[in-house]
Amino acid sequence: MAKKKNITVAELPEFDMVDYLKTDQDIAQYLSVVLEDEDTSLLPAALGDIARARGMATIAEAAGLTREALYKALRPGSQPRFDTVARVCRALGLKLAVQV
């Protein structure tokens, strides 16, 4: 029997969702799961992940924000205004839809 190696948390590779957001389909699935969770604090962080995957400076410019303002608005735990979320979604080429 092979001897098990004890691994500490510090030895685990760092996880970054951005590494998994390669296609539009990846992004759509990620955002759909976040929205289904109904935790409003996750949406800004998820949009931040997507913006980082697409290029934060490019998205900030398209949304009419500075890069610093975009980072601040989309950091985990932030509570951006709806117009900011809408501008970021538009800049990302995303639409939020309501379903019955």
BATOR-351644 format. One record per residue (C-alpha): x, y, z negated; residue number from 0. Coordinates in nm, 4 decimals. Each point is the difference from the previous one (the first is absolute). Layout:
        x        y        z seq
        X        Y        Z NUM
...
! end
This chain:
        x        y        z seq
   0.0000   0.0000   0.0000   0
   0.1272   0.3440   0.0940   1
   0.0658   0.2397  -0.2828   2
  -0.2343   0.2998  -0.0038   3
   0.1605   0.3415   0.0006   4
  -0.1611   0.2613  -0.2223   5
  -0.0563   0.3206   0.1926   6
  -0.0513   0.3329  -0.1693   7
  -0.2280   0.2726   0.1291   8
   0.3049   0.2143   0.0772   9
   0.1234  -0.2687   0.2398  10
  -0.3183  -0.0045   0.2074  11
   0.0083   0.1872   0.3301  12
  -0.1726   0.3380  -0.0063  13
  -0.3407   0.0003   0.1689  14
  -0.0959   0.2841   0.2301  15
  -0.3310  -0.0214   0.1850  16
   0.1452   0.2129   0.2789  17
   0.2041  -0.3029   0.1108  18
  -0.3270  -0.1774   0.0875  19
  -0.1767   0.2813   0.1863  20
   0.1340  -0.0664   0.3482  21
  -0.3142   0.0130   0.2147  22
  -0.3278   0.1912   0.0111  23
  -0.1728  -0.3250  -0.0990  24
   0.2262  -0.0330  -0.3086  25
  -0.0879   0.3556  -0.0980  26
  -0.3740  -0.0492   0.0549  27
  -0.0037  -0.3189  -0.2075  28
   0.2004   0.1594  -0.2811  29
  -0.2241   0.3050  -0.0189  30
  -0.3151  -0.2152   0.0167  31
   0.1158  -0.2102  -0.2948  32
   0.0851   0.3132  -0.1989  33
  -0.3428   0.1506   0.0671  34
  -0.1797  -0.3253  -0.0869  35
   0.1700   0.0009  -0.3391  36
  -0.1961   0.3151  -0.0899  37
   0.2895   0.1413  -0.2047  38
   0.0124   0.3622   0.1127  39
   0.3564   0.0451  -0.1249  40
   0.1262  -0.2518   0.2569  41
  -0.1086   0.1933   0.3097  42
   0.2546   0.2848  -0.0229  43
   0.2814  -0.2453  -0.0738  44
  -0.1034  -0.2221   0.2936  45
  -0.0142   0.2997   0.2338  46
   0.3457   0.0919  -0.1287  47
   0.1283  -0.3480   0.0890  48
  -0.1497   0.0297   0.3474  49
   0.1437   0.3506   0.0474  50
   0.3451  -0.1241  -0.1040  51
  -0.0320  -0.2877   0.2481  52
  -0.0870   0.2440   0.2794  53
   0.2468   0.2710  -0.1020  54
  -0.0858   0.2411  -0.2792  55
   0.1304   0.3131   0.1755  56
  -0.1939  -0.0777   0.3179  57
  -0.3238  -0.0644  -0.1898  58
   0.0460   0.3097  -0.2160  59
   0.0424   0.2194   0.3072  60
  -0.3049  -0.1551   0.1727  61
  -0.2064   0.0510  -0.3176  62
   0.1120   0.3628  -0.0343  63
   0.1830  -0.0628  -0.3277  64
   0.3589   0.0227  -0.1107  65
   0.1754  -0.3297  -0.0566  66
   0.0307   0.0813  -0.3706  67
  -0.3723   0.0802  -0.0274  68
  -0.0850  -0.3280   0.1726  69
   0.2208  -0.1990  -0.2380  70
  -0.1627   0.1774  -0.2956  71
  -0.3548  -0.0548   0.1281  72
   0.0537  -0.3705   0.0698  73
   0.2092  -0.1107  -0.2940  74
  -0.1491  -0.2712  -0.2239  75
  -0.2422   0.1479  -0.2509  76
  -0.0632   0.3172   0.1989  77
  -0.3495   0.1318   0.0630  78
   0.0156   0.1788   0.3363  79
  -0.2944   0.2014   0.1256  80
  -0.2198  -0.1678   0.2587  81
   0.1078   0.2440   0.2704  82
   0.3617  -0.1064  -0.0572  83
  -0.0943  -0.3669   0.0289  84
  -0.1992   0.0752   0.3171  85
   0.2909   0.1937   0.1553  86
   0.2445  -0.2789  -0.0809  87
  -0.2342  -0.2640   0.1424  88
  -0.0397   0.2044   0.3181  89
   0.3788   0.0409   0.0268  90
   0.0401  -0.3764  -0.0424  91
  -0.2604  -0.0692   0.2671  92
  -0.2304  -0.1608  -0.2561  93
  -0.3743   0.0353  -0.0493  94
  -0.1809  -0.0740  -0.3211  95
  -0.3447  -0.1446   0.0713  96
  -0.3074  -0.0735  -0.2076  97
  -0.1752  -0.3325   0.0361  98
  -0.3332  -0.1193  -0.1338  99
! end
